[in-house]
Amino acid sequence: MANPYPFQDKVIVVSGASRGTGLALSRYLLVRGAKVSMAATSEENLKKAVAGIEQDIQDVKDRVIYFPTDVRNPDDVKAWIEGTVAKWGELDGAANVAAKMNKSIHPIEDLELEELKEVLDVNVIGTFNSIKYEMKNMKPGGSIVNCGSQQVKYASGNMGAYAASKNAIRGLSQSAAYEGGAKYPKNPIRVNLLCPGCIDTDMIRQPLHLPNGAGTWTMTEGDHLTSIIKRYSKPEEIAASIAFLLGDESRFMTKQEIYVDGGWMEANYVA
């Protein structure tokens, strides 16, 4: 019989946890017995998320904490991770879900350096800061899951900043996987990359500015999607895949990139 509490008393940190995939993952883990430390930029959103969790899930109050955290700021990340360890002990797992997309769709020749930096700061610097302090505070045999994108395999035109950031996370993940093995050769810290397609969250539905002031564009579901499954994934579907990589059933997996993208095929977002 399957264990209904595979994460019983496991200490897991989740960034980007106040909504979307990060919130869905936090709920998934808590239902299955984990102790979850949730981080996000907005304290107000975190409070709302935790209040909803405590209302919906029984006996969870002592197993969920939150830290307002800007992942771009190493001091914030350090305080989040070390605060979690001070309360519950060393980490068993970490999911680095916090992310930012381009605000605009345009070719690289029109991409402003400031917009590129904004995306890289959250996605790359934020993931770097998180991995750094997670590795310092994780038990042997722990698991880190970073969030890539189908853009790692099929980078679309006009999405240069986002594609670059997610490919940088791929490199960080592979390096960290080697280092996790070197740190604990007999029981390595595993590091894997989960690459989703389009997830039904606020981020994917935000209007994007088109080139040359031509208005805005919002991606929608339907037959035009360049995936075999013609819909967005649900946050809960991606959360379940991240949880698999965090759990013991994937204990022989490290330095892998796993695509959960509905069968995404190479294409350009904008004709």
Summary of the structure (lengths in Angstrom):
residues: 271
radius of gyration: 18.1
end to end distance: 50.8
largest distance: 59.2
contacts: 940
relative contact order: 0.15
helix: 44%
strand: 19%
